[in-house]
Structure formats: C-alpha cells, structure tokens
Amino acid sequence: MFERFTDKARRALVIAQEEARTLEHPFIRPEHLLLALARGEGLASTALNEAGVRYAVIRERFIEAVSPMPNAGRLDKVPFSPQAKKTLELSLREALKLGHNYIGTEHLLLALLQLGEEPDAKDNRLKDLVGDKASQLRGRVLDLVSGAAAFTRSRSPALMQAMDRARQLAGQAPITTANLLLGILADPDSQVCKALGALGISHDSISAALAQVGVAGTSDAVAGPAVELRVGDVSTSIDDPELAGVLEGLSAEEVRAALKRAFGLGPDQRATGSEG
C-alpha cells in the first residue's frame, strides 16, 4: 500500500512517528496522524487551517488527554496502533472512491474523519480534537481535491515549474503575485518571459522594481487577525497571524493553564508584569 502514498503523505507518516516518540506514546495513534497533517503540507493541511483546526491547539488538548508512558520515547520505530492501521486502510478506500490511484494527505484526512464517526470512536479522541468541524472539513477537502484536479489538468509544464519556484521564494510566508512573476521570469523560454523580453523587461529589472514596492498596502498583503490578551491589569494586542490563530482556538482556561506552565506558576500565584 505504501507505494501508493505521495511524498507529502509519506512525510506525514514520518511526522506522526516523531510526534508519538516525542510525546512518549508507545503506538502511533490516529490522533498522531491528525497532528502530522495539521503540521505538514498538502490539501489536508490547507483544509484544517481554513477550518481553524490549529496544530498547537489540538496538540495541547491531546497531551492533556493522553499521558506519556516511560521509555516509550526511546523506541527506534514506533508501531501503528490497530486504529491507525485502520486509518491507512480507510485512506485507500477514500482514494479509490474518488477514482485516484494514489494516497495523499487529503485521503488520510477523509479517513480520519470517517474513523471519528464510527461506533468505536470512543477509543480515539478525533471527534474531540476536530470538534463540530468534521462536516465542514469533509466538504472543504472534496472542494480542494476537485480544484486541484482541474488545475493539474490545465497547467503547462512552465507554470508548474514557476509555481514550484514561487513556493521556494515565499518560504513560510504566503505566496504572492511577486513570487509567481519572478518564478515565471526565471525561465527564459516561457511565453511570458519572451513577451516581456520583447518589451525590454527582464528578471533583473522586475526584481529591482519589486524591491521598491513592499507588500504592505497592496492586495497581496495578508491581514492577520489581532487578538487582545489580558493578564491582570496588563493587556497586549497580538497581531502575529500564526500566534493569533492559536490563541483564537484556546479557551480562557486553556490560556491560563498555558501561562502557568510557561512561567512556572503554582495554583495560588498570579502572573504580574508592566506595560511596555
């Protein structure tokens, strides 16, 4: 079966094993696979992120629900639990239902969502981690699969290479039109590069012009949600998109518990500080 897995799906299995070992769990459980999908890349990660299922949040909840087992983190290779094996089998079924001859992260997520709805779901905490977003996730995954299939069929080799370069240029940041344009111009034989060259526009001239135009204030700017965090008499505004996303998914009690762990506070102590 594993020969059917895409590179991103295989990477997710590796990450799942890392999570199980780090958390000192003796088996790779379905929840570890969910953590891996949220932490990794691919259509599953996109769907989870859009639904507000954040890696840091679900990992914290999973840690609180499942205790570590001494020495489990020393295992060279953590085995799959029966339900994790079932997830892999279900992912193949999901792929076949969609007419795919490969297993991607999207099929793994669909399998996990199905497993979370089954009668023996009490043996895993998938439903608790996903919450009431299972239906939304399933629909979004299918939309992404449909869109990806259409896009794959219609794009040229030059565009595929340009998209790969754009992703590399963007790194961990969102891909912008500037990344895509520079990715296209990196191929001197592409149709757009030849057309712009005829107008006297080169990769270097575009790079120089883009260096003078920041992303802020353009339609490429990604607005991060601001979250106000208040501890006692001290308040601060968080405008970091990733951190704000994590905080949005936490309850007040979860934020307090995280602060206590971070600052080593006991049950009768309070965090103090000063503005500025």
C-alpha positions in Angstrom: 0.0 0.0 0.0 2.8 2.4 0.9 4.0 2.6 -2.7 0.7 4.5 -3.4 1.5 7.2 -0.9 2.5 10.6 -2.2 5.7 12.3 -0.9 3.6 14.6 1.4 1.6 11.6 2.7 4.7 9.7 3.5 6.2 12.7 5.2 3.0 12.9 7.3 3.6 9.3 8.5 7.2 10.2 9.5 5.9 13.3 11.4 3.3 11.1 13.1 6.0 8.8 14.3 8.0 11.8 15.5 5.0 13.1 17.5 4.4 9.7 19.1 8.1 9.4 20.1 8.3 13.0 21.4 5.1 12.6 23.4 6.3 9.2 24.7 3.4 7.2 23.4 4.0 3.5 22.7 1.9 3.5 19.5 1.2 5.8 16.5 -2.5 6.6 17.1 -5.0 8.3 14.7 -4.5 11.4 16.7 -0.8 11.5 15.9 -1.7 11.3 12.2 -4.1 14.3 12.6 -1.3 16.2 14.3 1.0 15.3 11.4 -1.5 16.5 8.8 -2.0 19.8 10.7 1.7 20.3 11.0 2.7 19.2 7.5 1.9 20.3 3.9 -0.7 19.4 1.4 -4.5 19.6 0.9 -5.2 18.3 4.3 -3.2 21.0 6.0 -4.9 23.6 3.9 -8.4 22.3 4.9 -7.5 22.1 8.6 -6.0 25.6 8.6 -9.0 27.1 6.9 -11.4 25.4 9.3 -9.4 26.8 12.3 -8.1 23.4 13.4 -4.7 24.5 14.6 -1.7 22.2 15.3 -0.7 23.8 18.5 -4.2 23.8 19.9 -5.1 20.2 19.1 -1.7 19.0 20.3 -2.1 20.7 23.7 -5.6 19.1 24.1 -4.2 15.7 23.1 -1.4 16.0 25.6 -3.9 16.7 28.4 -6.0 13.7 27.4 -3.3 11.0 26.9 -0.5 10.5 29.4 3.1 9.6 28.3 4.5 6.2 29.0 8.0 5.9 30.5 10.7 4.9 28.0 8.2 4.9 25.0 10.1 7.9 23.6 13.2 5.7 23.3 11.7 3.4 20.7 13.6 3.4 17.4 10.4 2.7 15.5 7.0 3.3 17.0 4.4 0.8 15.7 1.0 1.7 14.4 -2.0 1.1 16.7 -4.8 -1.1 15.3 -6.9 2.1 14.7 -4.0 3.8 12.9 -3.7 0.8 10.7 -7.4 1.0 10.0 -6.9 4.7 9.1 -4.4 3.7 6.4 -6.8 1.1 5.1 -9.7 3.6 5.0 -7.4 6.1 3.2 -7.0 3.6 0.4 -10.8 3.2 0.2 -11.2 7.0 0.1 -8.7 7.3 -2.7 -10.5 4.5 -4.7 -13.9 6.2 -4.1 -12.5 9.3 -5.7 -11.0 7.4 -8.6 -7.4 8.1 -7.5 -4.5 5.7 -7.9 -2.5 7.4 -5.2 -3.0 8.2 -1.5 -2.4 11.8 -0.5 -2.8 13.8 2.7 -6.4 14.5 1.7 -7.3 10.8 1.7 -5.7 10.4 5.1 -7.8 13.3 6.5 -11.0 11.9 5.0 -10.2 8.5 6.6 -9.6 10.1 10.0 -12.9 12.0 9.7 -14.7 8.7 8.9 -13.0 6.9 11.7 -14.0 9.6 14.2 -17.7 9.0 13.3 -17.6 5.2 13.7 -19.1 3.4 16.7 -15.7 2.6 18.2 -14.7 6.3 18.0 -14.7 6.3 21.8 -11.3 4.6 21.6 -9.8 7.7 20.0 -10.2 11.4 20.5 -10.5 12.5 16.9 -14.0 13.8 17.4 -12.9 15.9 20.4 -10.0 17.4 18.6 -11.9 18.2 15.4 -15.0 19.4 17.3 -18.0 20.2 15.2 -16.0 20.9 12.1 -16.0 17.3 10.6 -18.6 18.1 8.0 -17.0 21.4 7.1 -13.6 19.7 6.7 -15.0 16.9 4.6 -16.7 19.3 2.2 -13.6 21.5 2.0 -11.3 18.6 1.3 -13.6 17.5 -1.6 -13.6 21.0 -2.9 -9.8 21.2 -2.8 -9.5 17.8 -4.5 -11.8 18.9 -7.3 -10.0 22.2 -7.7 -6.6 20.6 -7.6 -7.6 18.1 -10.3 -8.9 20.8 -12.6 -5.8 22.9 -12.1 -3.4 20.0 -12.7 -5.1 19.1 -15.9 -5.0 22.7 -17.3 -1.5 23.9 -16.3 1.6 23.8 -18.6 5.0 22.5 -17.6 6.3 26.1 -17.4 3.6 27.1 -15.0 4.2 24.0 -12.8 7.9 25.0 -12.6 7.0 28.6 -11.9 4.7 27.6 -9.1 7.4 25.5 -7.5 9.9 28.4 -7.7 7.2 30.7 -6.2 6.8 28.4 -3.3 10.5 28.3 -2.8 10.8 32.1 -2.9 7.9 32.5 -0.5 9.3 30.1 2.1 7.0 30.0 5.1 5.2 33.2 4.0 2.1 33.3 1.8 2.8 33.1 -2.0 2.3 36.5 -3.6 2.0 37.6 -7.2 5.6 38.9 -7.0 6.8 35.3 -6.2 4.8 33.9 -9.1 6.1 36.6 -11.5 9.7 36.0 -10.5 9.1 32.3 -10.8 7.9 32.8 -14.4 10.7 35.1 -15.3 13.3 32.6 -14.1 12.5 30.5 -17.2 13.8 32.5 -20.2 11.9 30.1 -22.6 8.5 30.7 -21.1 5.9 32.5 -23.2 5.5 35.4 -20.7 9.3 35.8 -20.3 9.8 36.1 -24.1 6.9 38.6 -24.4 8.2 40.8 -21.6 11.7 40.5 -23.0 10.4 41.9 -26.3 9.2 44.9 -24.3 12.7 45.3 -22.7 11.5 43.9 -19.3 13.9 41.5 -17.7 14.0 39.4 -14.5 16.6 41.9 -13.0 14.5 44.9 -13.8 11.4 43.4 -12.3 13.3 42.3 -9.2 14.7 45.9 -8.8 11.2 47.4 -9.2 9.6 44.9 -6.7 12.3 45.8 -4.2 10.9 49.3 -4.1 7.3 48.2 -3.6 6.6 46.5 -0.3 3.7 44.0 0.2 2.0 46.3 2.8 -0.8 48.3 1.3 -1.2 46.0 -1.7 -3.8 43.3 -2.4 -1.1 40.7 -1.7 -0.9 41.7 1.9 -2.4 39.1 4.3 -4.2 40.7 7.1 -3.5 38.9 10.4 -6.3 38.9 13.0 -5.5 40.9 16.1 -6.2 39.3 19.5 -6.1 41.2 22.7 -4.6 39.2 25.6 -5.2 40.5 29.1 -3.4 39.2 32.3 -4.5 41.0 35.4 -4.0 44.7 34.8 -1.8 44.2 31.8 -3.1 43.8 28.2 -1.4 43.4 24.9 -2.5 43.1 21.3 -1.2 40.1 19.3 -1.1 40.8 15.5 1.1 37.8 14.6 -1.3 35.7 12.3 0.0 32.3 13.4 0.0 33.1 17.1 -3.3 34.9 16.9 -4.8 31.8 15.2 -3.6 29.6 18.0 -5.0 32.0 20.7 -8.3 32.2 19.0 -8.7 28.4 19.3 -8.0 28.4 23.1 -10.5 28.9 25.8 -9.8 31.3 28.7 -8.9 28.3 31.0 -6.5 26.9 28.4 -4.7 30.3 28.1 -4.4 30.5 31.9 -3.1 26.9 32.0 -0.5 27.7 29.3 0.7 30.8 31.1 1.0 28.9 34.4 3.2 26.3 32.7 5.3 28.9 30.9 6.0 30.9 34.0 6.0 28.1 36.5 3.2 29.5 38.5 1.5 27.5 41.2 -2.2 27.3 41.8 -2.2 30.3 44.1 0.2 32.5 42.2 -0.7 35.2 39.5 1.3 36.5 36.6 2.4 40.1 37.0 4.1 42.5 34.7 4.2 46.0 33.4 3.2 47.5 30.1 6.0 48.4 27.7 
